[in-house]
Amino acid sequence: MIAITRWVDEKTNNLLDVEKLLDKAHPDETPENGTKYINWNIKKIFAENKKAVFYGREVIYNYYTFTVDQIPGSEDVLDDGTYTKRGFLIPYFTAGKVRYIISKNTYAQTLLRKMLFYNGKGEIVSNAFDLSGDLFVWLISKVYSRENTISSENEELSDLIVDSIKGFKGDTEDLLAKVSMSGESVMNIISALSFLIESKNLNQITVALSYRNHLNIEISLSNRKTIGFDEDKYLGELLQYPREEKIATCILFLYMEIVPILLQKYQSDIDSNLWGQGKCVSFLKMVATDLDTKIRARIDDLITKPEQLRLNMDLKKEDFEEQ
């Protein structure tokens, strides 16, 4: 799973200027006390910028890979404290702004500023979605209730299908649960219910989606400003694309269409009183009722099986004695 974050450039809105900065030689930074950054390697993948349309808007983008050795201030260049940072960067221009998607969370802003030779405040600003634990519970309820088709509020976009919930995490426990359209086992319901009740803050969810000709897109959403994308799980029309173009296109779909569709539908359900504190309580009660029904059925099954087994043995004994 690739963890990515998004940022906006408040210094320039010219993508060509950004590319010139990224293409420049990046000298080693070796201050006496601060963190050292050496051996920069930034490589542009597409010789020419790509163009695509997302959400009815044209996007111009490129794809860069990068590596840099980071050395804590207390360490020497020849010591063992060197950490190699590597990843990719997607700079893109749309709606009059230059934005960056980078495969980093920690140190992402610092790395961007150094790659762009920026040293002022407010030049690179977070451009993350507002993702909450309540949104994640809403998603779980949609799949659990088999209302997993998320209709787009925009006629230019397609409906989104949440095929399954692969897992979720919170602050009190790191349980994983799966709630899928194919049905829920007793253990799945126990895990889901106990987790939703005990977790103080649901902060991450992993879902499998299908959208247009993309048959499976597995992503994780976090309230810590990151989105995860599992390129190995992807199925769809982009499989024929080169790897970097497949990743860039999928990630741009995530930021510009897929996640906005989820957020719009979530807010629409709140505005229409289809979701809120009361609806959340009703959902938990429904899961609790399902859990109780399945447990009672299982207990009844365990009680009746020994009796049925004894009757079967008696019948076989009688058949043997008659012979």
N, C-alpha and C positions, 0 to 999 in steps of 0.2 A: 504494500500500500504506500503510495507516494503522498507525503504530506506537503500541501502547498498553501501559500498565503498570497494575498493580492495587495498591491500598493499603488498609489497615484502620485504622479510627478507634479509638484506645484511650482517648479522652477521653469520648465519649458513644456510647450505643447507641440514640439517639432520632433517627430520620430527620427528624422535624418540626423539631427544633432545628437540624439541619444546614441545612435549607431556609431557615429564618429567617435564618441567618447568610449564606447565599449570596445571598439576596434583599436584604440590607442594602446601603446605599450604601457604596462602597469609596473612601475619600478617597485623594488622591495621597500617595505616600511620597517625599519629596525630601530625604533626609539629605545632609549636606555631603560626606561621604566615601564612604558606601556606595552600592550600586546603587539607582537610583530606579525606582519603579513608579508610572506615571501613566495616566490615561485608561482606567480599568477599565470594562468593559462585560460584565456577566454576565446571561444571559437564560435563563429557564426556558422549555422548549419545550412540555411537557405541562401543561395547566392542572390536571389531576388526576393523581396518581400512578398508574402502571400496575401491574398485578398479573399475575404469570405463575408457572408451576410448572416448575422445572428440577430434575432429579435427585430428584423426589418432594418437593421443598421449595418452599414459597411464597416468591416474591421480590417485594418492593415496590421500585419504582425510578422515577427520573425522568431527564431528559436536559437538560443545560445547554450552551450555547455561551458562549465567553468570548474576550475580547481584552484585552490590556494592553500598554502601551509600556514596555519595559525599557531603562534608560539606565545605562551603566557609571558608576561613581563619579567617574571622571576627566573625564567629559563633561558639558556643560551641556545643559539642556533644549532649547535652540535649536540645538545642534550637530547633526552628521550621524550621531551614534553611537546613534540610537534604533533598537531592535529590537522589532518588534511580534510578540508571542506570541499565537497564536490556536489554538483547538482546541475539544474538547468534553469534558464531564465527566458520568459516569453514577454518581450516588450511589445505592446500593441497600442494602436491609436484608434479611437472611436469617440464620437460625440464631442470633439474638440479637446480631448484629454489624452495624454500618454499615461498608460498604466503598465504595471509589471506584475506578472505571476511568477513566483520563484519557489523552488522546491525546498524551502527552508522556512522554519518558524523562528526558533531561537537564532539570534544574530542576523536575521533576514534584512532588517533595516540597515544595520551596520555594513553588511556585505554590499548592499545596493549602493549606499553612499560612497563606498570605496571604489566600486566598479565605475561609478559615474563621476568620480573626483569631486563630489559634493562635500562641503564642510559647513554649511549654514543650517540654521534651525528651520523646521517646517518645510523643507524641500522635498522630502519623501514622507508621505503620510499613509497610514493604514487605510485600506479600502475594503475592509472585511464586512461580511453579512452579519446581521444581528440574529444569531441563532440561540434559542433558549431551550431549556429543559421541557417547557410546556409544549413547544413545537414538536419535540421528539415523542412525547406521550401522545400527542395528536396523531402523529404518523403511525405509531403502534396501534392506536385505536382504529385507524382507517383500514389497516391490513387485517387486524383481528376481526373486524366487523364485515370484512369482504367489501368494503367501499374503497378499493385500492386504485380506482381510476380517478386521477386528479385532472379535472377539466381546466383548460387554460382560460384565463380571463381575456386573452387577446386572440382575435380571429386568425392572426398570422401564425400562431403557434399551434402545435399539435397537443393532444392530450398526453399526459404522462401516466405510466402505470407503475405503481410500487409493487413489485412482484413478491418481495419478502423482506422481513426485517432479519438481518443476519446476527445482530448483537447490539448491546448497549452497555454503557458504563456510567458509574456515578461515583460520588465521593466516599460513601460508606463501604461499598463492596465493589469488587471487580468481577461480578458474575456476568456470564454471557448467556443469552437466551435467543431462541429463534422462534418467531411467530410467522408462519407462512400460509399461503393460500391453500395449501394441500391439507391443512388440518393441524390441530395442536395435540400433542401427547400430554399425558398427565404431568410429566416432569417439565415440559415446556411451560405449562400454565403455572405450576408451582414456582418455577424460576422467575417468570414474568411478574406474577402477583407479588411475591415476597420482595423482589427487587424494587418494584414501583412503590411499595409501601415503605420499605426501609431506607431507600436512598434519599438523602437530603437534597441532592442536586443531580439530576440526570444530565450529564454533560457531554455525552457522545453517543451517536447512533450510527450503525452501519446498515445500509440498505442496498438492495438490488433493484435496479430500475430498467424499464424498457421505454424507448422514446423514438418515434419515427422508425427508421430502419436500423436503429441501434437496439439489438435484441437483449443485451445484458450489459448494464453499466453498474459496477459495484463501487459505491462511494461511502465515505464516512463523513459525518458532519459533526463539528465540535463547537461548543460555545467559547472556545479559546482561540477563535479567529482562524482556524485551519479547516481545510477540506482535504480529504484523502481520496485518491483515485487508484484503483487496482487495475493496472493495464493488462495483467495476465488474465483477468476474468472477463475482459471485454469481448463481446461478440456482436458483429454487425458489419455494415458496409465499409467501415474504415480499416478492416483487417488487410485489405489490399494496399493500403497506403504505407509508405516508409514509416518506420517506428516514430521518428520525431514529429512527423506531420500528423500521425494518428494521435499521439499524446497531446499535441497542441490543439488539435481540433476538438478532441473530447473535453479537454479542460476549458476551452472557450465556451463550448456548449454548456458545461456545468455552471460557469459564472454568468453567462449571458442569457440562458434560457431555462435550464432545468431547475436550478435553485430558485430563481425568480418565480417560476410557476408554483413551486411548493409554498413559497412565502405569500404569494398573492392568494392562493386558495386557503391557506391557514388564516390569513387576516379576514378574508371574505366569510369564512365560517364563524369567526368571532363576531364580525359585524352583523351577521344574520342570526346570531344567537344559536348557532349550531355547535359551537364549542365555547367552553368557559369553565369556570370552577365547578358549576353544577353538572355539566356534561361530563367532566373528568371524573367526578364522583360516581356518576351513573355508570361510566365505563368500568371503573374498578369494581363496582358492585356486580356488574354483569360477569366479569372474569371470576370473581369470588363465587358466584352462583354456579358457573360452569365447573369450577374446581370442585365444589362441594358435590355436585352431581356425579362427576367422574370418580371421585374418591368413594362415594357411597356405592356406586356400581361395581367398583373394584372390590370393596369389602364384601358385598353380596356374592360376588363371583368366587371369592376365596372361601366363603362359608359354605356355599352350595357344592363346590367341587369335591370336597372329601366325601360328602354324603352320596353324591352321584357316583364317585369312584367305588364306594362300598357296595352300592346297589349293583353296579356292573360286575363286581367280583362275585357277589352272591348269585347272579344270574349265570355266570360262567361255571360256578361250582355246581349249580343245579343241573346244567347241561351235561357236565362231566359225570355226575352221579347217575343220571338217566342212561348214559351210554354203558 
